[in-house]
Amino acid sequence: MNSWSTKNSDIPARVKATWKFCEYLDDPKHDDERQLCKCDSDEAKKLFAKLGEFYLEKDLPPDASPDMKPIPTTTEFRVYDDDPHKDRDSLVTIVLPNCGHLPTGNEFEARNYYRCTYEPYVSVLQP
């Protein structure tokens, strides 16, 4: 099983899981699951965990290694079709800097704090 930690050695597992998730839902025979994942965060998380070989927090075995990090129950998955004509500005995540560490003036870069699925934001503000 893969660990959900953010250690560099664990990141490739997320990349591979993302590919498997997209590949699986690209198959027309899985269209019902694709539609379900777009409207149900828990179902999307469950499928992502299964395909990516991750544990969900509620399913972590009691004898799992302390290094084995499951996908937390509080983690939300939002799945969208890549359609520039649909409003994808409905999910915004603001990642606050640690208190007292907010850059001032020209040093502030919005892309470090404002995360969004809105296409113009992605192409304009991302490096």
N, CA, C and O atoms as a GROMACS GRO file, in nm:
protein
  508
    1MET      N    1   0.084  -0.118   0.000
    1MET     CA    2   0.000   0.000   0.000
    1MET      C    3   0.089   0.124   0.000
    1MET      O    4   0.204   0.121   0.043
    2ASN      N    5   0.031   0.233  -0.050
    2ASN     CA    6   0.102   0.360  -0.058
    2ASN      C    7   0.067   0.450   0.060
    2ASN      O    8  -0.042   0.441   0.116
    3SER      N    9   0.160   0.536   0.095
    3SER     CA   10   0.139   0.631   0.204
    3SER      C   11   0.097   0.766   0.147
    3SER      O   12   0.150   0.809   0.044
    4TRP      N   13   0.002   0.833   0.214
    4TRP     CA   14  -0.052   0.961   0.170
    4TRP      C   15   0.035   1.077   0.220
    4TRP      O   16  -0.006   1.192   0.209
    5SER      N   17   0.151   1.049   0.272
    5SER     CA   18   0.235   1.156   0.326
    5SER      C   19   0.288   1.242   0.212
    5SER      O   20   0.277   1.206   0.094
    6THR      N   21   0.343   1.356   0.248
    6THR     CA   22   0.396   1.448   0.147
    6THR      C   23   0.548   1.441   0.140
    6THR      O   24   0.612   1.532   0.086
    7LYS      N   25   0.606   1.335   0.192
    7LYS     CA   26   0.750   1.316   0.175
    7LYS      C   27   0.776   1.297   0.026
    7LYS      O   28   0.696   1.235  -0.044
    8ASN      N   29   0.887   1.348  -0.022
    8ASN     CA   30   0.919   1.339  -0.164
    8ASN      C   31   0.912   1.197  -0.217
    8ASN      O   32   0.873   1.176  -0.332
    9SER      N   33   0.950   1.102  -0.136
    9SER     CA   34   0.950   0.962  -0.182
    9SER      C   35   0.808   0.908  -0.201
    9SER      O   36   0.789   0.808  -0.271
   10ASP      N   37   0.708   0.972  -0.140
   10ASP     CA   38   0.569   0.926  -0.152
   10ASP      C   39   0.491   0.997  -0.263
   10ASP      O   40   0.384   0.950  -0.302
   11ILE      N   41   0.541   1.109  -0.313
   11ILE     CA   42   0.470   1.187  -0.414
   11ILE      C   43   0.446   1.108  -0.544
   11ILE      O   44   0.338   1.119  -0.600
   12PRO      N   45   0.542   1.028  -0.593
   12PRO     CA   46   0.514   0.952  -0.716
   12PRO      C   47   0.390   0.863  -0.707
   12PRO      O   48   0.324   0.837  -0.808
   13ALA      N   49   0.358   0.817  -0.587
   13ALA     CA   50   0.238   0.734  -0.570
   13ALA      C   51   0.113   0.816  -0.602
   13ALA      O   52   0.018   0.763  -0.661
   14ARG      N   53   0.110   0.943  -0.564
   14ARG     CA   54  -0.005   1.029  -0.596
   14ARG      C   55  -0.013   1.055  -0.746
   14ARG      O   56  -0.121   1.058  -0.804
   15VAL      N   57   0.104   1.074  -0.808
   15VAL     CA   58   0.106   1.096  -0.953
   15VAL      C   59   0.051   0.974  -1.026
   15VAL      O   60  -0.034   0.986  -1.114
   16LYS      N   61   0.099   0.857  -0.988
   16LYS     CA   62   0.053   0.732  -1.050
   16LYS      C   63  -0.096   0.710  -1.024
   16LYS      O   64  -0.169   0.668  -1.113
   17ALA      N   65  -0.141   0.739  -0.902
   17ALA     CA   66  -0.283   0.722  -0.868
   17ALA      C   67  -0.370   0.817  -0.950
   17ALA      O   68  -0.479   0.780  -0.992
   18THR      N   69  -0.322   0.939  -0.972
   18THR     CA   70  -0.398   1.035  -1.053
   18THR      C   71  -0.413   0.983  -1.195
   18THR      O   72  -0.521   0.993  -1.254
   19TRP      N   73  -0.305   0.929  -1.250
   19TRP     CA   74  -0.312   0.870  -1.385
   19TRP      C   75  -0.412   0.755  -1.388
   19TRP      O   76  -0.496   0.749  -1.478
   20LYS      N   77  -0.404   0.664  -1.292
   20LYS     CA   78  -0.494   0.549  -1.290
   20LYS      C   79  -0.641   0.593  -1.276
   20LYS      O   80  -0.729   0.537  -1.340
   21PHE      N   81  -0.664   0.693  -1.192
   21PHE     CA   82  -0.798   0.746  -1.169
   21PHE      C   83  -0.853   0.803  -1.300
   21PHE      O   84  -0.966   0.772  -1.340
   22CYS      N   85  -0.775   0.887  -1.367
   22CYS     CA   86  -0.818   0.946  -1.494
   22CYS      C   87  -0.836   0.840  -1.603
   22CYS      O   88  -0.932   0.844  -1.679
   23GLU      N   89  -0.743   0.747  -1.609
   23GLU     CA   90  -0.751   0.640  -1.710
   23GLU      C   91  -0.878   0.556  -1.689
   23GLU      O   92  -0.949   0.525  -1.784
   24TYR      N   93  -0.905   0.520  -1.565
   24TYR     CA   94  -1.022   0.439  -1.533
   24TYR      C   95  -1.150   0.511  -1.573
   24TYR      O   96  -1.238   0.452  -1.635
   25LEU      N   97  -1.160   0.639  -1.537
   25LEU     CA   98  -1.282   0.714  -1.564
   25LEU      C   99  -1.292   0.760  -1.710
   25LEU      O  100  -1.395   0.811  -1.752
   26ASP      N  101  -1.185   0.742  -1.786
   26ASP     CA  102  -1.187   0.774  -1.929
   26ASP      C  103  -1.257   0.665  -2.010
   26ASP      O  104  -1.301   0.689  -2.122
   27ASP      N  105  -1.267   0.548  -1.953
   27ASP     CA  106  -1.330   0.435  -2.021
   27ASP      C  107  -1.482   0.453  -2.018
   27ASP      O  108  -1.541   0.466  -1.911
   28PRO      N  109  -1.547   0.454  -2.136
   28PRO     CA  110  -1.692   0.474  -2.141
   28PRO      C  111  -1.772   0.376  -2.055
   28PRO      O  112  -1.882   0.409  -2.010
   29LYS      N  113  -1.719   0.257  -2.032
   29LYS     CA  114  -1.794   0.161  -1.951
   29LYS      C  115  -1.798   0.202  -1.804
   29LYS      O  116  -1.872   0.143  -1.725
   30HIS      N  117  -1.719   0.303  -1.766
   30HIS     CA  118  -1.720   0.354  -1.628
   30HIS      C  119  -1.788   0.490  -1.618
   30HIS      O  120  -1.763   0.565  -1.523
   31ASP      N  121  -1.872   0.523  -1.716
   31ASP     CA  122  -1.936   0.655  -1.717
   31ASP      C  123  -2.022   0.679  -1.593
   31ASP      O  124  -2.027   0.791  -1.542
   32ASP      N  125  -2.091   0.576  -1.545
   32ASP     CA  126  -2.173   0.594  -1.424
   32ASP      C  127  -2.085   0.636  -1.305
   32ASP      O  128  -2.122   0.723  -1.227
   33GLU      N  129  -1.969   0.571  -1.292
   33GLU     CA  130  -1.878   0.606  -1.183
   33GLU      C  131  -1.820   0.746  -1.204
   33GLU      O  132  -1.800   0.820  -1.108
   34ARG      N  133  -1.793   0.781  -1.329
   34ARG     CA  134  -1.742   0.915  -1.360
   34ARG      C  135  -1.843   1.021  -1.313
   34ARG      O  136  -1.805   1.120  -1.249
   35GLN      N  137  -1.968   1.000  -1.346
   35GLN     CA  138  -2.072   1.096  -1.305
   35GLN      C  139  -2.084   1.101  -1.154
   35GLN      O  140  -2.101   1.208  -1.096
   36LEU      N  141  -2.077   0.985  -1.089
   36LEU     CA  142  -2.086   0.979  -0.944
   36LEU      C  143  -1.970   1.054  -0.878
   36LEU      O  144  -1.991   1.128  -0.782
   37CYS      N  145  -1.850   1.035  -0.929
   37CYS     CA  146  -1.732   1.102  -0.873
   37CYS      C  147  -1.741   1.254  -0.886
   37CYS      O  148  -1.687   1.326  -0.802
   38LYS      N  149  -1.809   1.302  -0.989
   38LYS     CA  150  -1.823   1.447  -1.008
   38LYS      C  151  -1.919   1.510  -0.908
   38LYS      O  152  -1.913   1.630  -0.885
   39CYS      N  153  -2.005   1.431  -0.849
   39CYS     CA  154  -2.102   1.489  -0.754
   39CYS      C  155  -2.088   1.437  -0.612
   39CYS      O  156  -2.161   1.480  -0.523
   40ASP      N  157  -1.996   1.345  -0.589
   40ASP     CA  158  -1.982   1.286  -0.456
   40ASP      C  159  -1.834   1.273  -0.419
   40ASP      O  160  -1.765   1.183  -0.465
   41SER      N  161  -1.788   1.364  -0.336
   41SER     CA  162  -1.648   1.368  -0.295
   41SER      C  163  -1.603   1.236  -0.230
   41SER      O  164  -1.492   1.188  -0.256
   42ASP      N  165  -1.688   1.178  -0.147
   42ASP     CA  166  -1.651   1.054  -0.079
   42ASP      C  167  -1.633   0.938  -0.177
   42ASP      O  168  -1.542   0.856  -0.161
   43GLU      N  169  -1.718   0.932  -0.277
   43GLU     CA  170  -1.705   0.826  -0.379
   43GLU      C  171  -1.578   0.846  -0.460
   43GLU      O  172  -1.508   0.750  -0.492
   44ALA      N  173  -1.547   0.971  -0.493
   44ALA     CA  174  -1.424   1.000  -0.568
   44ALA      C  175  -1.302   0.960  -0.486
   44ALA      O  176  -1.208   0.899  -0.537
   45LYS      N  177  -1.304   0.996  -0.358
   45LYS     CA  178  -1.192   0.963  -0.269
   45LYS      C  179  -1.177   0.812  -0.257
   45LYS      O  180  -1.065   0.759  -0.261
   46LYS      N  181  -1.287   0.743  -0.242
   46LYS     CA  182  -1.284   0.597  -0.227
   46LYS      C  183  -1.225   0.532  -0.354
   46LYS      O  184  -1.141   0.442  -0.344
   47LEU      N  185  -1.268   0.576  -0.472
   47LEU     CA  186  -1.216   0.520  -0.596
   47LEU      C  187  -1.068   0.554  -0.613
   47LEU      O  188  -0.988   0.470  -0.654
   48PHE      N  189  -1.031   0.679  -0.584
   48PHE     CA  190  -0.891   0.720  -0.594
   48PHE      C  191  -0.805   0.633  -0.503
   48PHE      O  192  -0.698   0.587  -0.543
   49ALA      N  193  -0.851   0.612  -0.380
   49ALA     CA  194  -0.776   0.528  -0.286
   49ALA      C  195  -0.760   0.386  -0.338
   49ALA      O  196  -0.652   0.328  -0.333
   50LYS      N  197  -0.868   0.331  -0.388
   50LYS     CA  198  -0.864   0.194  -0.439
   50LYS      C  199  -0.766   0.181  -0.556
   50LYS      O  200  -0.680   0.093  -0.557
   51LEU      N  201  -0.779   0.270  -0.654
   51LEU     CA  202  -0.694   0.262  -0.773
   51LEU      C  203  -0.549   0.298  -0.742
   51LEU      O  204  -0.457   0.245  -0.805
   52GLY      N  205  -0.529   0.386  -0.646
   52GLY     CA  206  -0.394   0.429  -0.611
   52GLY      C  207  -0.330   0.348  -0.500
   52GLY      O  208  -0.216   0.375  -0.460
   53GLU      N  209  -0.403   0.250  -0.449
   53GLU     CA  210  -0.354   0.163  -0.342
   53GLU      C  211  -0.318   0.242  -0.217
   53GLU      O  212  -0.210   0.226  -0.159
   54PHE      N  213  -0.413   0.328  -0.177
   54PHE     CA  214  -0.401   0.404  -0.052
   54PHE      C  215  -0.505   0.352   0.046
   54PHE      O  216  -0.607   0.297   0.005
   55TYR      N  217  -0.479   0.369   0.173
   55TYR     CA  218  -0.579   0.343   0.275
   55TYR      C  219  -0.661   0.469   0.297
   55TYR      O  220  -0.607   0.580   0.290
   56LEU      N  221  -0.788   0.453   0.324
   56LEU     CA  222  -0.867   0.562   0.378
   56LEU      C  223  -0.848   0.557   0.529
   56LEU      O  224  -0.826   0.450   0.586
   57GLU      N  225  -0.856   0.672   0.594
   57GLU     CA  226  -0.832   0.677   0.737
   57GLU      C  227  -0.919   0.577   0.814
   57GLU      O  228  -0.871   0.513   0.908
   58LYS      N  229  -1.045   0.564   0.774
   58LYS     CA  230  -1.136   0.473   0.845
   58LYS      C  231  -1.101   0.326   0.822
   58LYS      O  232  -1.149   0.240   0.896
   59ASP      N  233  -1.019   0.298   0.721
   59ASP     CA  234  -0.985   0.160   0.687
   59ASP      C  235  -0.842   0.121   0.723
   59ASP      O  236  -0.798   0.009   0.694
   60LEU      N  237  -0.769   0.212   0.787
   60LEU     CA  238  -0.630   0.182   0.821
   60LEU      C  239  -0.625   0.068   0.922
   60LEU      O  240  -0.686   0.079   1.029
   61PRO      N  241  -0.555  -0.040   0.891
   61PRO     CA  242  -0.548  -0.152   0.986
   61PRO      C  243  -0.476  -0.111   1.115
   61PRO      O  244  -0.383  -0.030   1.111
   62PRO      N  245  -0.517  -0.165   1.227
   62PRO     CA  246  -0.455  -0.129   1.355
   62PRO      C  247  -0.306  -0.161   1.360
   62PRO      O  248  -0.232  -0.097   1.435
   63ASP      N  249  -0.262  -0.258   1.282
   63ASP     CA  250  -0.121  -0.297   1.285
   63ASP      C  251  -0.037  -0.229   1.177
   63ASP      O  252   0.076  -0.270   1.151
   64ALA      N  253  -0.092  -0.124   1.114
   64ALA     CA  254  -0.019  -0.053   1.008
   64ALA      C  255   0.102   0.019   1.068
   64ALA      O  256   0.101   0.063   1.182
   65SER      N  257   0.205   0.029   0.988
   65SER     CA  258   0.326   0.100   1.028
   65SER      C  259   0.293   0.246   1.060
   65SER      O  260   0.206   0.305   0.994
   66PRO      N  261   0.360   0.306   1.159
   66PRO     CA  262   0.336   0.446   1.191
   66PRO      C  263   0.370   0.539   1.073
   66PRO      O  264   0.322   0.653   1.067
   67ASP      N  265   0.453   0.491   0.980
   67ASP     CA  266   0.488   0.570   0.862
   67ASP      C  267   0.380   0.567   0.755
   67ASP      O  268   0.382   0.646   0.660
   68MET      N  269   0.285   0.476   0.770
   68MET     CA  270   0.178   0.462   0.670
   68MET      C  271   0.070   0.566   0.699
   68MET      O  272  -0.004   0.554   0.797
   69LYS      N  273   0.063   0.669   0.615
   69LYS     CA  274  -0.037   0.774   0.633
   69LYS      C  275  -0.155   0.747   0.540
   69LYS      O  276  -0.136   0.735   0.418
   70PRO      N  277  -0.275   0.736   0.595
   70PRO     CA  278  -0.394   0.714   0.513
   70PRO      C  279  -0.446   0.848   0.459
   70PRO      O  280  -0.404   0.954   0.504
   71ILE      N  281  -0.538   0.842   0.364
   71ILE     CA  282  -0.606   0.962   0.318
   71ILE      C  283  -0.700   1.004   0.432
   71ILE      O  284  -0.789   0.927   0.469
   72PRO      N  285  -0.683   1.125   0.486
   72PRO     CA  286  -0.767   1.167   0.598
   72PRO      C  287  -0.916   1.176   0.561
   72PRO      O  288  -0.951   1.208   0.448
   73THR      N  289  -0.999   1.149   0.658
   73THR     CA  290  -1.144   1.158   0.639
   73THR      C  291  -1.184   1.298   0.595
   73THR      O  292  -1.280   1.314   0.519
   74THR      N  293  -1.112   1.399   0.642
   74THR     CA  294  -1.146   1.538   0.610
   74THR      C  295  -1.104   1.581   0.469
   74THR      O  296  -1.144   1.688   0.423
   75THR      N  297  -1.023   1.500   0.401
   75THR     CA  298  -0.979   1.535   0.266
   75THR      C  299  -1.098   1.527   0.170
   75THR      O  300  -1.172   1.428   0.168
   76GLU      N  301  -1.115   1.632   0.092
   76GLU     CA  302  -1.224   1.637  -0.005
   76GLU      C  303  -1.168   1.624  -0.146
   76GLU      O  304  -1.064   1.681  -0.178
   77PHE      N  305  -1.235   1.549  -0.228
   77PHE     CA  306  -1.201   1.536  -0.369
   77PHE      C  307  -1.310   1.605  -0.449
   77PHE      O  308  -1.428   1.581  -0.426
   78ARG      N  309  -1.272   1.690  -0.543
   78ARG     CA  310  -1.366   1.754  -0.634
   78ARG      C  311  -1.324   1.716  -0.775
   78ARG      O  312  -1.209   1.740  -0.815
   79VAL      N  313  -1.414   1.658  -0.849
   79VAL     CA  314  -1.384   1.609  -0.983
   79VAL      C  315  -1.467   1.688  -1.084
   79VAL      O  316  -1.588   1.699  -1.071
   80TYR      N  317  -1.399   1.743  -1.184
   80TYR     CA  318  -1.463   1.824  -1.287
   80TYR      C  319  -1.424   1.773  -1.424
   80TYR      O  320  -1.317   1.716  -1.443
   81ASP      N  321  -1.514   1.792  -1.520
   81ASP     CA  322  -1.477   1.770  -1.659
   81ASP      C  323  -1.396   1.889  -1.706
   81ASP      O  324  -1.417   2.001  -1.659
   82ASP      N  325  -1.304   1.867  -1.797
   82ASP     CA  326  -1.223   1.975  -1.853
   82ASP      C  327  -1.305   2.043  -1.963
   82ASP      O  328  -1.289   2.014  -2.081
   83ASP      N  329  -1.390   2.134  -1.923
   83ASP     CA  330  -1.479   2.205  -2.016
   83ASP      C  331  -1.469   2.354  -1.987
   83ASP      O  332  -1.523   2.400  -1.887
   84PRO      N  333  -1.400   2.430  -2.074
   84PRO     CA  334  -1.380   2.572  -2.048
   84PRO      C  335  -1.510   2.654  -2.052
   84PRO      O  336  -1.510   2.771  -2.012
   85HIS      N  337  -1.619   2.594  -2.097
   85HIS     CA  338  -1.746   2.667  -2.105
   85HIS      C  339  -1.829   2.653  -1.978
   85HIS      O  340  -1.932   2.720  -1.963
   86LYS      N  341  -1.785   2.566  -1.886
   86LYS     CA  342  -1.859   2.549  -1.761
   86LYS      C  343  -1.793   2.634  -1.653
   86LYS      O  344  -1.673   2.660  -1.658
   87ASP      N  345  -1.872   2.675  -1.556
   87ASP     CA  346  -1.821   2.754  -1.445
   87ASP      C  347  -1.743   2.664  -1.352
   87ASP      O  348  -1.801   2.585  -1.277
   88ARG      N  349  -1.611   2.676  -1.357
   88ARG     CA  350  -1.526   2.596  -1.269
   88ARG      C  351  -1.468   2.684  -1.160
   88ARG      O  352  -1.369   2.648  -1.096
   89ASP      N  353  -1.528   2.799  -1.139
   89ASP     CA  354  -1.480   2.891  -1.037
   89ASP      C  355  -1.554   2.868  -0.905
   89ASP      O  356  -1.558   2.956  -0.819
   90SER      N  357  -1.612   2.749  -0.891
   90SER     CA  358  -1.695   2.721  -0.774
   90SER      C  359  -1.615   2.663  -0.657
   90SER      O  360  -1.671   2.641  -0.549
   91LEU      N  361  -1.488   2.638  -0.676
   91LEU     CA  362  -1.406   2.584  -0.569
   91LEU      C  363  -1.278   2.666  -0.560
   91LEU      O  364  -1.196   2.664  -0.651
   92VAL      N  365  -1.264   2.738  -0.452
   92VAL     CA  366  -1.144   2.818  -0.429
   92VAL      C  367  -1.086   2.774  -0.295
   92VAL      O  368  -1.159   2.762  -0.196
   93THR      N  369  -0.958   2.752  -0.293
   93THR     CA  370  -0.890   2.718  -0.169
   93THR      C  371  -0.788   2.828  -0.142
   93THR      O  372  -0.705   2.860  -0.227
   94ILE      N  373  -0.795   2.886  -0.024
   94ILE     CA  374  -0.697   2.985   0.017
   94ILE      C  375  -0.605   2.918   0.119
   94ILE      O  376  -0.650   2.872   0.224
   95VAL      N  377  -0.477   2.914   0.088
   95VAL     CA  378  -0.379   2.855   0.177
   95VAL      C  379  -0.308   2.971   0.246
   95VAL      O  380  -0.224   3.039   0.187
   96LEU      N  381  -0.343   2.992   0.372
   96LEU     CA  382  -0.285   3.104   0.447
   96LEU      C  383  -0.140   3.076   0.484
   96LEU      O  384  -0.105   2.964   0.520
   97PRO      N  385  -0.056   3.179   0.475
   97PRO     CA  386   0.081   3.160   0.524
   97PRO      C  387   0.077   3.153   0.678
   97PRO      O  388  -0.020   3.195   0.740
   98ASN      N  389   0.181   3.100   0.735
   98ASN     CA  390   0.189   3.098   0.881
   98ASN      C  391   0.181   3.240   0.934
   98ASN      O  392   0.231   3.333   0.871
   99CYS      N  393   0.116   3.257   1.048
   99CYS     CA  394   0.102   3.391   1.107
   99CYS      C  395   0.238   3.459   1.119
   99CYS      O  396   0.336   3.400   1.165
  100GLY      N  397   0.242   3.584   1.075
  100GLY     CA  398   0.364   3.662   1.081
  100GLY      C  399   0.458   3.641   0.963
  100GLY      O  400   0.565   3.701   0.957
  101HIS      N  401   0.418   3.555   0.868
  101HIS     CA  402   0.505   3.527   0.753
  101HIS      C  403   0.443   3.571   0.620
  101HIS      O  404   0.483   3.522   0.514
  102LEU      N  405   0.349   3.662   0.624
  102LEU     CA  406   0.287   3.712   0.501
  102LEU      C  407   0.384   3.804   0.429
  102LEU      O  408   0.426   3.906   0.486
  103PRO      N  409   0.420   3.771   0.305
  103PRO     CA  410   0.509   3.861   0.230
  103PRO      C  411   0.443   3.997   0.209
  103PRO      O  412   0.320   4.008   0.201
  104THR      N  413   0.524   4.099   0.199
  104THR     CA  414   0.471   4.234   0.180
  104THR      C  415   0.492   4.279   0.036
  104THR      O  416   0.580   4.231  -0.035
  105GLY      N  417   0.407   4.373  -0.006
  105GLY     CA  418   0.423   4.440  -0.135
  105GLY      C  419   0.450   4.349  -0.253
  105GLY      O  420   0.374   4.255  -0.278
  106ASN      N  421   0.558   4.378  -0.325
  106ASN     CA  422   0.589   4.305  -0.450
  106ASN      C  423   0.628   4.160  -0.425
  106ASN      O  424   0.630   4.081  -0.520
  107GLU      N  425   0.657   4.122  -0.303
  107GLU     CA  426   0.696   3.984  -0.274
  107GLU      C  427   0.576   3.890  -0.266
  107GLU      O  428   0.592   3.768  -0.272
  108PHE      N  429   0.456   3.946  -0.252
  108PHE     CA  430   0.335   3.863  -0.242
  108PHE      C  431   0.300   3.808  -0.379
  108PHE      O  432   0.284   3.885  -0.475
  109GLU      N  433   0.287   3.676  -0.390
  109GLU     CA  434   0.245   3.611  -0.514
  109GLU      C  435   0.118   3.533  -0.486
  109GLU      O  436   0.119   3.434  -0.411
  110ALA      N  437   0.008   3.577  -0.545
  110ALA     CA  438  -0.123   3.517  -0.518
  110ALA      C  439  -0.124   3.367  -0.544
  110ALA      O  440  -0.189   3.293  -0.470
  111ARG      N  441  -0.052   3.320  -0.645
  111ARG     CA  442  -0.056   3.177  -0.678
  111ARG      C  443  -0.007   3.089  -0.565
  111ARG      O  444  -0.035   2.969  -0.563
  112ASN      N  445   0.066   3.146  -0.470
  112ASN     CA  446   0.114   3.070  -0.355
  112ASN      C  447   0.005   3.049  -0.250
  112ASN      O  448   0.021   2.966  -0.161
  113TYR      N  449  -0.105   3.123  -0.260
  113TYR     CA  450  -0.209   3.120  -0.157
  113TYR      C  451  -0.348   3.092  -0.212
  113TYR      O  452  -0.430   3.030  -0.145
  114TYR      N  453  -0.374   3.136  -0.334
  114TYR     CA  454  -0.506   3.123  -0.396
  114TYR      C  455  -0.500   3.008  -0.495
  114TYR      O  456  -0.428   3.016  -0.594
  115ARG      N  457  -0.575   2.903  -0.469
  115ARG     CA  458  -0.576   2.785  -0.557
  115ARG      C  459  -0.716   2.771  -0.613
  115ARG      O  460  -0.813   2.778  -0.537
  116CYS      N  461  -0.729   2.753  -0.740
  116CYS     CA  462  -0.861   2.752  -0.802
  116CYS      C  463  -0.858   2.666  -0.927
  116CYS      O  464  -0.752   2.645  -0.986
  117THR      N  465  -0.974   2.617  -0.968
  117THR     CA  466  -0.985   2.539  -1.091
  117THR      C  467  -1.025   2.625  -1.209
  117THR      O  468  -1.045   2.574  -1.319
  118TYR      N  469  -1.037   2.753  -1.188
  118TYR     CA  470  -1.079   2.847  -1.293
  118TYR      C  471  -0.969   2.859  -1.398
  118TYR      O  472  -0.859   2.903  -1.367
  119GLU      N  473  -0.997   2.819  -1.521
  119GLU     CA  474  -0.896   2.809  -1.628
  119GLU      C  475  -0.814   2.936  -1.650
  119GLU      O  476  -0.691   2.926  -1.653
  120PRO      N  477  -0.871   3.054  -1.664
  120PRO     CA  478  -0.786   3.170  -1.683
  120PRO      C  479  -0.687   3.193  -1.568
  120PRO      O  480  -0.575   3.238  -1.590
  121TYR      N  481  -0.730   3.161  -1.447
  121TYR     CA  482  -0.637   3.173  -1.333
  121TYR      C  483  -0.518   3.081  -1.354
  121TYR      O  484  -0.404   3.122  -1.335
  122VAL      N  485  -0.545   2.957  -1.391
  122VAL     CA  486  -0.439   2.859  -1.408
  122VAL      C  487  -0.339   2.906  -1.513
  122VAL      O  488  -0.218   2.900  -1.490
  123SER      N  489  -0.388   2.952  -1.627
  123SER     CA  490  -0.295   2.989  -1.736
  123SER      C  491  -0.228   3.123  -1.713
  123SER      O  492  -0.118   3.145  -1.764
  124VAL      N  493  -0.290   3.214  -1.640
  124VAL     CA  494  -0.235   3.346  -1.621
  124VAL      C  495  -0.144   3.355  -1.498
  124VAL      O  496  -0.036   3.413  -1.504
  125LEU      N  497  -0.189   3.298  -1.387
  125LEU     CA  498  -0.115   3.316  -1.262
  125LEU      C  499  -0.013   3.206  -1.232
  125LEU      O  500   0.076   3.226  -1.150
  126GLN      N  501  -0.025   3.093  -1.296
  126GLN     CA  502   0.073   2.987  -1.273
  126GLN      C  503   0.200   3.018  -1.352
  126GLN      O  504   0.193   3.073  -1.462
  127PRO      N  505   0.317   2.985  -1.296
  127PRO     CA  506   0.443   3.013  -1.369
  127PRO      C  507   0.457   2.922  -1.490
  127PRO      O  508   0.556   2.930  -1.562
   0.00000   0.00000   0.00000
